[in-house]
């Protein structure tokens, strides 16, 4: 699938483009030759991957709160996008406890406002709405969650994401019915995404690199919790593949897809131990979780067979490669941050070459 041909010179709105995943997606679209219109209320971290890349000068950058429907509609009407990738969200579980109203308004009403803006378009548009693996009601079961499993969430973040999915389904039925819509919509649910450029608070790898860059011990609070660790480029490629399939086939309109790693889930402590192989001299301390700590799921897993069979998508990196690519990025940033645009671009190019090589091998294997 020639994604560059699909996205080159296309007008593409990306909400949440200043965030961790959004900045990687925006950079990749720029490398494809797309015309990106980014919408974001603020830069969510300092340091910031978005700022380090200098993306603001290479795109149309719109500072806007997704809760402002009037202004959001105006941007959609003015630019008439060919594609929309909706990543804008309050993405942190802990912050959802300290500011639940903002979390609900941004994640649920923000998604509603994007859908309302899509209704105004006078041309064909492909929209990929990115929610979360935490949209599922987590029953702490070992089997991976399927796209038709029940949605929900104990914490405000998870519940707001589950509710965003209900908003999407309601609008699909009410305003974007397959027989008469110009807008084709897909829903993407990704696993626990990691990679260079993530400096969010209360996330494992950002907490680690922030401590280790200052020669401090990192505090590990849930060493036995497991996650489907996935590199940011794997999930981003999944979003692109979904968009391309939506454009090609209307039967994908309204469908949700999981994007997670092929490898088994690994414990938090396993991640830290693997990082130690690539970043010498680091240290950590495991502490007992306090009863006052915010609720976090101990077990999360996605079943991605639907994406594999219907979209021909599959993650290609193993666990060690995922960790190494992430660590390499941070080591480069802390040694030479001025060259991080080139380094990030080269990681994308490296991943693209790996994709061609491994997907070709898997095709040959399946024919035998």
C-alpha positions in Angstrom: 0.0 0.0 0.0 1.6 3.3 -1.2 0.6 5.6 1.7 2.7 8.5 0.3 0.6 8.5 -2.9 -2.6 8.5 -0.8 -1.6 11.4 1.5 0.7 13.6 -0.7 -0.7 17.1 -1.2 -3.8 16.3 0.7 -5.3 18.7 3.3 -5.3 16.8 6.6 -6.6 18.1 9.9 -4.9 16.6 13.0 -6.3 17.4 16.4 -3.9 17.0 19.3 -0.9 17.5 16.9 1.2 18.9 19.7 1.0 15.8 21.9 3.2 12.7 21.8 1.4 10.6 19.3 0.1 13.6 17.4 3.5 15.1 16.8 4.8 11.7 15.4 1.8 11.4 13.2 2.2 15.0 12.0 5.9 14.5 11.2 5.1 11.4 9.2 2.4 13.1 7.2 4.9 15.9 6.4 7.4 13.3 5.2 4.6 12.0 2.9 4.2 15.6 1.6 0.8 16.3 3.1 -0.6 19.7 4.0 -1.3 19.5 7.7 -3.6 21.7 9.7 -3.0 21.1 13.4 -5.5 21.9 16.1 -4.5 21.9 19.7 -5.2 24.0 22.8 -1.7 23.9 24.2 1.6 22.0 24.2 1.0 19.3 26.9 4.6 18.8 28.1 8.0 20.5 28.6 10.2 19.2 27.1 8.0 18.6 24.0 8.5 16.4 20.9 6.4 18.9 18.9 8.7 21.8 20.0 11.9 19.8 19.5 10.9 19.0 16.0 10.1 22.6 15.2 6.8 21.5 13.5 5.0 24.8 14.2 6.8 26.5 11.3 6.1 23.6 8.8 2.3 23.3 9.2 -0.8 25.4 9.7 -0.9 25.6 13.5 -4.3 26.5 15.1 -4.4 27.1 18.8 -7.9 26.1 19.7 -9.8 24.3 22.5 -11.9 21.5 21.1 -14.7 22.5 23.4 -15.2 25.7 21.2 -17.6 24.3 18.6 -18.1 27.6 16.8 -14.4 28.1 16.0 -13.8 24.4 15.3 -16.6 24.4 12.7 -15.1 27.5 11.1 -11.7 25.7 10.6 -13.4 22.6 9.0 -15.5 24.9 6.7 -12.5 27.0 5.7 -10.0 24.1 5.0 -12.4 21.4 3.7 -10.0 18.6 4.7 -9.5 15.4 2.7 -8.6 13.5 5.9 -9.0 14.0 9.6 -7.1 12.3 12.4 -8.7 13.1 15.8 -6.2 12.6 18.6 -7.0 15.6 20.7 -7.7 14.5 24.3 -6.9 14.8 28.0 -4.9 11.6 28.0 -3.7 11.1 31.5 -5.5 8.9 34.1 -4.1 10.7 37.1 -5.1 14.1 35.7 -8.6 12.8 35.1 -9.0 12.4 38.9 -7.8 16.0 39.6 -9.8 17.6 36.8 -12.6 15.2 35.8 -14.8 18.0 34.3 -12.1 19.1 31.9 -11.4 15.4 31.0 -15.1 14.7 30.2 -15.6 17.9 28.3 -12.4 17.4 26.2 -12.7 13.7 25.5 -16.4 13.3 25.1 -17.7 16.7 24.1 -14.5 17.4 22.1 -15.2 14.3 20.0 -18.9 15.3 19.6 -17.7 18.7 18.3 -15.4 17.1 15.8 -18.3 15.0 14.5 -20.5 18.1 14.3 -17.8 19.8 12.3 -17.5 16.8 9.9 -21.2 17.2 9.2 -20.6 20.5 7.5 -18.2 19.3 4.9 -19.3 19.6 1.3 -16.9 16.9 -0.1 -15.6 13.4 0.6 -13.5 13.1 3.8 -11.9 10.2 5.6 -11.9 10.6 9.4 -10.0 8.3 11.9 -11.2 8.9 15.4 -8.6 7.6 17.9 -10.0 6.6 21.3 -8.1 4.2 23.6 -7.8 0.6 24.7 -9.1 1.9 28.0 -12.5 2.4 26.3 -13.2 -1.2 27.2 -14.8 -2.0 30.5 -11.7 -3.7 32.0 -12.6 -6.9 33.8 -8.9 -7.8 34.3 -9.3 -10.9 32.1 -6.4 -12.5 30.3 -8.0 -12.8 26.9 -7.6 -9.8 24.6 -10.6 -7.5 24.2 -12.4 -7.7 20.9 -14.0 -4.7 19.2 -17.5 -5.8 20.1 -16.8 -6.1 23.9 -18.6 -3.9 26.3 -17.2 -0.4 26.8 -16.9 1.5 30.1 -14.3 2.6 32.7 -13.8 3.0 36.4 -11.7 6.2 36.2 -12.8 9.4 34.6 -10.4 9.1 31.7 -11.5 5.6 30.7 -15.2 6.4 31.2 -14.9 9.6 29.1 -13.2 7.6 26.3 -15.9 4.9 26.5 -18.5 7.7 26.3 -16.8 9.2 23.3 -17.4 5.9 21.6 -21.1 6.1 22.4 -21.2 9.6 20.9 -19.5 8.3 17.7 -21.9 5.4 17.4 -24.9 7.7 17.9 -23.7 10.1 15.2 -22.9 7.3 12.8 -26.5 6.0 13.1 -28.1 9.5 13.0 -26.0 11.6 10.6 -23.4 9.4 8.8 -25.4 6.5 7.4 -23.5 4.5 4.9 -25.9 5.0 2.0 -25.8 8.8 1.9 -22.6 10.1 3.6 -19.7 11.9 2.1 -17.7 11.3 5.3 -16.3 7.9 6.1 -15.4 7.3 9.7 -13.2 4.7 11.4 -12.5 4.2 15.1 -9.0 3.2 16.3 -8.2 1.8 19.7 -4.5 1.4 20.4 -2.6 -0.3 23.2 -0.1 1.2 25.6 2.0 3.3 23.2 5.6 4.2 24.0 8.5 5.8 22.1 10.8 8.8 22.0 9.4 12.3 22.7 6.9 11.3 25.4 7.3 13.4 28.5 3.8 13.0 30.0 3.6 12.8 33.8 3.0 9.5 35.6 3.9 7.3 32.6 6.7 4.8 33.0 9.2 5.6 30.4 8.9 9.4 30.6 9.3 9.1 34.4 12.4 6.9 33.9 14.2 9.2 31.4 13.4 12.3 33.4 15.0 10.8 36.5 17.9 9.1 34.7 18.8 12.2 32.7 19.5 13.8 36.2 21.2 10.7 37.6 18.4 10.0 39.9 16.6 6.8 40.9 13.2 6.3 39.3 10.3 5.3 41.6 8.4 2.2 40.4 4.9 1.9 41.9 3.3 -1.0 40.1 6.1 -3.4 39.1 3.8 -6.4 38.3 1.3 -4.5 36.2 1.3 -5.7 32.6 0.8 -3.7 29.5 0.7 -4.4 25.7 3.8 -2.2 25.1 3.8 -0.9 21.5 6.0 1.6 19.7 4.3 4.8 18.6 5.1 4.2 15.0 3.2 0.9 15.0 0.0 2.5 16.2 0.5 5.5 13.8 1.0 3.2 10.8 -2.3 1.4 11.9 -4.1 4.8 11.8 -2.8 5.4 8.3 -3.7 1.9 7.1 -7.2 2.3 8.4 -7.6 5.7 6.7 -6.4 4.2 3.4 -8.8 1.3 3.6 -11.7 3.6 4.5 -10.9 5.6 1.3 -10.9 2.4 -0.8 -13.8 0.6 0.7 -17.0 2.1 2.2 -17.7 -1.2 4.0 -15.1 -0.1 6.6 -17.2 3.0 7.5 -18.3 2.9 11.1 -16.0 0.0 12.0 -13.7 0.0 15.1 -10.2 -1.6 15.1 -7.8 -2.6 17.8 -4.1 -1.8 17.2 -1.8 -3.6 19.6 1.6 -5.5 19.6 2.1 -9.1 18.5 4.2 -9.8 21.5 2.8 -10.9 24.9 2.2 -8.4 27.6 5.2 -7.5 29.8 5.4 -6.4 33.4 6.5 -2.9 34.2 9.6 -4.2 35.9 10.5 -6.2 32.8 10.5 -2.9 30.8 12.9 -1.3 33.2 15.2 -4.3 33.2 15.4 -4.3 29.4 16.0 -0.6 29.3 19.0 -1.2 31.6 20.7 -3.2 28.7 20.7 -0.1 26.5 21.1 2.7 29.1 24.0 1.9 31.5 24.2 3.2 35.0 20.4 3.6 35.6 18.8 2.7 38.9 15.3 2.4 40.3 13.4 1.8 43.5 10.2 -0.2 43.9 7.7 1.3 46.5 4.5 -0.1 47.9 1.4 1.3 46.3 -0.5 3.6 48.6 -4.2 3.2 49.1 -4.5 6.9 48.2 -2.9 6.2 44.7 -5.3 6.6 41.8 -6.8 3.5 40.3 -4.9 1.8 37.5 -5.7 -1.4 35.6 -3.2 -4.2 36.3 -4.0 -6.1 33.2 -4.8 -4.8 29.7 -4.7 -6.7 26.4 -6.2 -6.3 22.9 -7.1 -8.8 20.3 -6.0 -7.4 16.9 -7.2 -10.2 14.6 -9.8 -7.9 13.0 -7.1 -5.4 11.9 -4.8 -8.3 10.7 -7.5 -10.0 8.6 -9.5 -7.0 7.3 -6.8 -4.3 7.0 -3.8 -6.5 6.5 -2.2 -4.7 9.4 0.1 -6.2 11.9 2.8 -4.9 14.3 6.3 -5.8 13.2 8.6 -4.9 16.1 9.4 -7.3 18.9 9.5 -6.1 22.6 13.3 -5.5 22.6 13.2 -3.5 19.4 10.4 -1.4 20.7 12.4 -0.6 23.9 15.6 0.0 22.0 14.1 2.4 19.5 12.5 4.4 22.4 15.8 4.5 24.4 17.9 5.4 21.4 15.6 8.4 20.8 16.0 9.7 24.4 19.8 9.2 24.4 20.0 11.2 21.2 17.8 14.0 22.5 19.9 14.4 25.7 23.1 14.3 23.8 22.2 16.4 20.8 18.6 17.8 20.8 19.3 20.1 17.9 19.4 17.1 15.5 16.2 15.5 16.8 14.2 16.3 13.7 16.6 14.4 11.6 16.8 11.5 14.1 13.0 11.3 14.4 12.7 11.4 10.6 15.3 8.7 10.2 13.4 6.4 12.7 10.3 6.7 10.6 12.3 5.9 7.4 14.0 3.0 9.2 10.6 1.7 10.3 9.2 2.0 6.7 12.1 -0.1 5.4 11.6 -2.7 8.1 7.9 -2.8 7.2 8.6 -3.6 3.5 11.1 -6.3 4.5 9.0 -8.0 7.1 5.7 -7.8 5.4 7.2 -9.2 2.2 8.7 -12.1 4.3 5.3 -12.8 5.9 3.6 -12.8 2.5 6.1 -15.4 1.2 5.6 -17.4 4.3 1.8 -17.4 4.0 2.0 -18.7 0.4 4.0 -21.8 1.4 
